[in-house]
Structure formats: C-alpha cells, structure tokens
Amino acid sequence: MSQMWGIVPLPVVGHSSNRLTLLARPDWDFIAMKRYSVFAIAREAARYHTGWERAWAARAPKKKYDVIIVGAGGHGLATAYYLGRNHGIRNVAVLEKGWLGGGNTGRNTTIIRSNYLQDPSAAIYEKSRSLYETLSQDLNYNVMFSPRGVMMLAQTHHEVRGYQRTAHANALQGVATEYISPQRVKELCPIIDIDGPRYPVLGALWQPRGGTARHDAVAWGYARACSDMGMDIIQQCEVTAVRQSGSKVTGVSTTKGEIDCDKLGIVVAGHSGVLADMAGFRLPIESVALQALVSEPIKPCMDVVVMANTVHGYMSQSDKGEMVIGGGADGYNNYTQRGSFHHIEETVRALIETFPMISRLKMLRQWGGIVDMTGDRSPILSKTPLEGCFINCGWGTGGFKAIPGSGWGMAELMAKGASPLTDAFTLDRFREGRFIDESVAAGVAH
Ligand SMILES: Cc1cc2nc3c(=O)[nH]c(=O)nc-3n(C[C@H](O)[C@H](O)[C@H](O)COP(=O)(O)OP(=O)(O)OC[C@H]3O[C@@H](n4cnc5c(N)ncnc54)[C@H](O)[C@@H]3O)c2cc1C
C-alpha cells in the first residue's frame, strides 16, 4: 500500500476468503473491499443482495501521479494492474474518455489463442493465454475463461501450407497446436459442411486450450483489482493534450483539468494516432472499423470456436446460446464504430457456405469497433521519441486475447525500461525493417 493509505484491518468474520480490509484516503470516503467467494454469495443471498459494494471507486483526479495510463480498455487496465502487482507502482491513474471497457474491449468476439507464427508473437500471446488460465483466481473475479478449443479452417492449398508451417513453428515454441484432418474437424464441430461448394474444408490448425472469455468481465476484473490497490480509474476524462518540457513528458491536459505525471502510457487502440499526434510523433497505424454480430439464442450446437479466414468469418456460441459472428474490417480508414452495411451481408453469406444451418437464424445485433492496424499485423509496445512516454497499440483485429500478456510486458517496460516480452515490438522496427510478419495468423483473423 502506498503512503497515501491508512489500513484498518477488521476482525475476520467466518471464512478467511470472506475477510474485510478497510481502506481510507484523506480525499475519499471509506470503502470496504470484500473478496468475492461462495460464502459472500451465500451471505448476500440471505440478505437480498443489499451488501455488495461498488466494484471500483469513482474519484476526482489528483494533481500528480507516478504513472498515468490513457485508455481504460483491457490493455490499459492490465498495464496498471501489473505495474502495481509486479512492480509495486501504485500511484497510478487510468484515464478514460468514455466508460471503462467501452472501446474494443467490450466490442470484440472474445477469441483467445496463441497459434502465431513468429517467436516473439508466440511468446507474448502464449504468456497471455497461460495467464488467462488462472485470471479469475488472480483477480478474484470470474472472467469466464472457457478453453473450449479454437480451430482455424484451411480452405485453400495456400492455407494448408501456411497452417502446417505454423503447427511446426508452434511445436518448436512450446505452443500446443496440431494440424487436423477434415474428418476430425467434422467430429469436433458437426454443424460444419466440410464439402462446402466453393471452399471445402481441407484441414485445420487446432489449439485445444484456446477458447473464449467474457470481455466485460476482463475489464471489470482488472479495474476492481486496480481500485483495490489504491489506483484511480477516472471515467469521462478525455485527454486533450500531452504536456512536455523539453523532450520529456510532464503530464496531460484533460476535460477534468491538468494532471502531472512522471511516466505516461498511451493505450488507446484505434485512437493511438490521435494521441501520438498530441505527443508530437507519428505512428505507422491505420484505424479502421471492424464489425461483429450475434444471432438469436438457440440450443447448444457448437462447443468450439471456428475461424474460416478464406471466406472471412468466424463463429462461436455464447453461454446465452447466441451465435457470435465476426467478419472483416472496412477497406478504408474511419472512426465510426459502426462499420459498413455490406460487410454484414458478406460475412453471413460466407459463413452460410460453411455452416448451412445459420441460414435459418435471425440476427439480433450488429456493432463495430475501431481497430489499430500495423503493416506487419503485429503490435507496438515501445518507448517513444518523447522521454517518459510509452505506447501500446497495433493489436488490430486480435488484441483481446493478448490483454494479460500485453499488460504484463508493458508494465515491465514502463517500470524497468525493457521487457523480454516487448523487446521485438518497438517502434524502431518499422524504420529498421525488422517486421514481425503475422499476416497468416492475424491478417484477417482475431
Ligand atoms: C468487432 C471486433 C471483434 C474483435 N474480435 C476479437 C477476438 O475475437 N479476439 C481478439 O483477441 N481480439 C478481437 N478484437 C480486437 C480487440 O477487441 C482489441 O485488440 C482490444 O480490445 C484492444 O484493447 P485496448 O485496451 O487496446 O483498446 P480499447 O478497449 O479500445 O480501449 C482503449 C480506450 O481508450 C479510450 N480513449 C481513446 N482516446 C482517449 C482519450 N483521448 N482520452 C482518454 N481515453 C481515450 C477509449 O475510449 C477506449 O475505452 C476485436 C475487435 C473488434 C472491434
């Protein structure tokens, strides 16, 4: 706990997982942070759920923080969390212009996998996937990680070669994947038509411990854990300028006033170019809308995640029974968070070839998010030309799966100046030509 806090331990009542710690700060009322547990649920059930507290505190910004993170999406919140947990840096604010998790983190189709081709990618995505395995316990928040298995269909000979190569690379990297036959695809997912008219299924890259998690819960779990450590999460607080003295960052101007900091982390996905412009440097990023849709809920019919990159669609079934469907990105830059209408038609038309049964489903909702695409389809986790200012962006269509690993690496980079997880993902690689080409793993995939 930082010096700002007085800690008043209360007597433990009942089971130890149900203990209370009372935290007090001069500018803030007392709040009781309780652990979520089966005992807490039973207690609240007995008193009609009147005792739950706010999951995170709502506060006014202080004048100065050691670290400010711009963007309360999954990556920003995870960065703050690991700064506190792994490096003891807790005088941290996360500033969010809207509501936390309201960007791409709350808009994605939640696919988690780590079957990437290049070694640096496999390292950060597998770190992330392995953190997801115990994230609910680590955060004391149920993120509903469901390692149900992810398959990427090979529907052209080019894809067969690409995925077989990735399976070999994954074996060398220690990532558990295998290349499977069309018959095995059919066994794992009976609703697929493997003899499809245009693109029959020729095989698939299968990652048995890939899967999904509840996207909002990931953001909420990290936010609650950050608040529990004494960090400030400030919503409705847009950063409008990055302040600097000489070549060093000194703080930000926001819609809630000026706030000073020693270090600044820019973690704003589709708006990275806007923030970089405020900080005085340029990024090799394009911002485009990517969209998704869900069907009406139906009985369980699919217990794996399937990605069909040739026909450009992917699908899983949510716990509520909806078919969660993702499609392509717009072919032009924009900030609309809606996406073009023709993509809905193209995505559904493409998926019907592989899953004929969805032709009888009604689609309920469609939405979009602004994704940040780099030329090599790999992220940027890097120092910037402005001293003390760091950037985490470029996750494009596939950054939900990377949230824990990215937060872990970004926190280490900000705390120590370098991290083995982020070393390859610098901004310099675009100047020096050291691209990390993931167009097979991430060109259209998620
Ligand atoms: C439709 C769709 C489907 C996807 N499917 C998948 C998938 O299946 N699997 C997968 O791994 N990934 C997927 N992704 C990608 C994934 O959602 C993103 O890569 C990831 O969520 C990015 O997280 P983030 O925290 O970087 O960004 P965000 O969650 O977008 O957070 C950035 C935050 O910064 C805030 N912000 C911006 N400007 C400012 C400012 N000036 N001041 C303060 N705050 C600001 C925004 O309001 C936002 O809340 C998908 C994306 C979309 C849109």
The ligand as an SDF file (V2000), in Angstrom:
LIG
                    3D

 53 58  0  0  0  0  0  0  0  0999 V2000
  -15.6810   -6.4250  -33.7470 C   0  0  0  0  0  0  0  0  0  0  0  0
  -14.3820   -6.7960  -33.1300 C   0  0  0  0  0  0  0  0  0  0  0  0
  -14.0680   -8.1310  -32.9090 C   0  0  0  0  0  0  0  0  0  0  0  0
  -12.8570   -8.4860  -32.3290 C   0  0  0  0  0  0  0  0  0  0  0  0
  -12.6280   -9.8070  -32.0480 N   0  0  0  0  0  0  0  0  0  0  0  0
  -11.5190  -10.1620  -31.3720 C   0  0  0  0  0  0  0  0  0  0  0  0
  -11.3500  -11.5100  -30.9520 C   0  0  0  0  0  0  0  0  0  0  0  0
  -12.1970  -12.3680  -31.1720 O   0  0  0  0  0  0  0  0  0  0  0  0
  -10.2120  -11.8360  -30.2820 N   0  0  0  0  0  0  0  0  0  0  0  0
   -9.2450  -10.9140  -30.0190 C   0  0  0  0  0  0  0  0  0  0  0  0
   -8.2170  -11.2790  -29.4500 O   0  0  0  0  0  0  0  0  0  0  0  0
   -9.4040   -9.6070  -30.3620 N   0  0  0  0  0  0  0  0  0  0  0  0
  -10.5130   -9.2070  -31.0350 C   0  0  0  0  0  0  0  0  0  0  0  0
  -10.7050   -7.8920  -31.3730 N   0  0  0  0  0  0  0  0  0  0  0  0
   -9.6510   -6.9110  -31.0930 C   0  0  0  0  0  0  0  0  0  0  0  0
   -9.6900   -6.4700  -29.6340 C   0  0  0  0  0  0  0  0  0  0  0  0
  -11.0020   -6.1080  -29.2730 O   0  0  0  0  0  0  0  0  0  0  0  0
   -8.7550   -5.2810  -29.4110 C   0  0  0  0  0  0  0  0  0  0  0  0
   -7.4800   -5.5340  -29.9610 O   0  0  0  0  0  0  0  0  0  0  0  0
   -8.5760   -4.9890  -27.9210 C   0  0  0  0  0  0  0  0  0  0  0  0
   -9.8110   -4.9890  -27.2600 O   0  0  0  0  0  0  0  0  0  0  0  0
   -7.8940   -3.6530  -27.7500 C   0  0  0  0  0  0  0  0  0  0  0  0
   -7.9370   -3.3260  -26.3880 O   0  0  0  0  0  0  0  0  0  0  0  0
   -7.3980   -1.9240  -25.9160 P   0  0  0  0  0  0  0  0  0  0  0  0
   -7.4710   -1.9110  -24.4470 O   0  0  0  0  0  0  0  0  0  0  0  0
   -6.0790   -1.6780  -26.5660 O   0  0  0  0  0  0  0  0  0  0  0  0
   -8.3940   -0.8920  -26.5920 O   0  0  0  0  0  0  0  0  0  0  0  0
   -9.8530   -0.3840  -26.2090 P   0  0  0  0  0  0  0  0  0  0  0  0
  -10.6390   -1.4270  -25.4900 O   0  0  0  0  0  0  0  0  0  0  0  0
  -10.4420    0.1900  -27.4470 O   0  0  0  0  0  0  0  0  0  0  0  0
   -9.5410    0.7410  -25.1410 O   0  0  0  0  0  0  0  0  0  0  0  0
   -8.9940    1.9940  -25.4930 C   0  0  0  0  0  0  0  0  0  0  0  0
   -9.7090    3.0390  -24.6660 C   0  0  0  0  0  0  0  0  0  0  0  0
   -9.0660    4.3010  -24.8700 O   0  0  0  0  0  0  0  0  0  0  0  0
  -10.0620    5.2840  -24.7260 C   0  0  0  0  0  0  0  0  0  0  0  0
   -9.5840    6.5400  -25.2970 N   0  0  0  0  0  0  0  0  0  0  0  0
   -9.3680    6.8560  -26.6060 C   0  0  0  0  0  0  0  0  0  0  0  0
   -8.9530    8.1280  -26.7310 N   0  0  0  0  0  0  0  0  0  0  0  0
   -8.8770    8.6350  -25.4680 C   0  0  0  0  0  0  0  0  0  0  0  0
   -8.5230    9.9030  -24.9340 C   0  0  0  0  0  0  0  0  0  0  0  0
   -8.1560   10.9250  -25.7250 N   0  0  0  0  0  0  0  0  0  0  0  0
   -8.5740   10.1030  -23.5800 N   0  0  0  0  0  0  0  0  0  0  0  0
   -8.9600    9.0850  -22.7480 C   0  0  0  0  0  0  0  0  0  0  0  0
   -9.3170    7.8580  -23.2150 N   0  0  0  0  0  0  0  0  0  0  0  0
   -9.2810    7.6320  -24.5540 C   0  0  0  0  0  0  0  0  0  0  0  0
  -11.2490    4.6950  -25.4720 C   0  0  0  0  0  0  0  0  0  0  0  0
  -12.4690    5.3060  -25.0850 O   0  0  0  0  0  0  0  0  0  0  0  0
  -11.1610    3.2280  -25.0780 C   0  0  0  0  0  0  0  0  0  0  0  0
  -12.0100    2.8780  -23.9890 O   0  0  0  0  0  0  0  0  0  0  0  0
  -11.9030   -7.4870  -31.9800 C   0  0  0  0  0  0  0  0  0  0  0  0
  -12.1990   -6.1430  -32.1890 C   0  0  0  0  0  0  0  0  0  0  0  0
  -13.4350   -5.7880  -32.7350 C   0  0  0  0  0  0  0  0  0  0  0  0
  -13.7610   -4.3210  -32.9350 C   0  0  0  0  0  0  0  0  0  0  0  0
  1  2  1  0
  2  3  1  0
  2 52  2  0
  3  4  2  0
  4  5  1  0
  4 50  1  0
  5  6  2  0
  6  7  1  0
  6 13  1  0
  7  8  2  0
  7  9  1  0
  9 10  1  0
 10 11  2  0
 10 12  1  0
 12 13  2  0
 13 14  1  0
 14 15  1  0
 14 50  1  0
 15 16  1  0
 16 17  1  0
 16 18  1  0
 18 19  1  0
 18 20  1  0
 20 21  1  0
 20 22  1  0
 22 23  1  0
 23 24  1  0
 24 25  2  0
 24 26  1  0
 24 27  1  0
 27 28  1  0
 28 29  2  0
 28 30  1  0
 28 31  1  0
 31 32  1  0
 32 33  1  0
 33 34  1  0
 33 48  1  0
 34 35  1  0
 35 36  1  0
 35 46  1  0
 36 37  1  0
 36 45  1  0
 37 38  2  0
 38 39  1  0
 39 40  1  0
 39 45  2  0
 40 41  1  0
 40 42  2  0
 42 43  1  0
 43 44  2  0
 44 45  1  0
 46 47  1  0
 46 48  1  0
 48 49  1  0
 50 51  2  0
 51 52  1  0
 52 53  1  0
M  END
$$$$
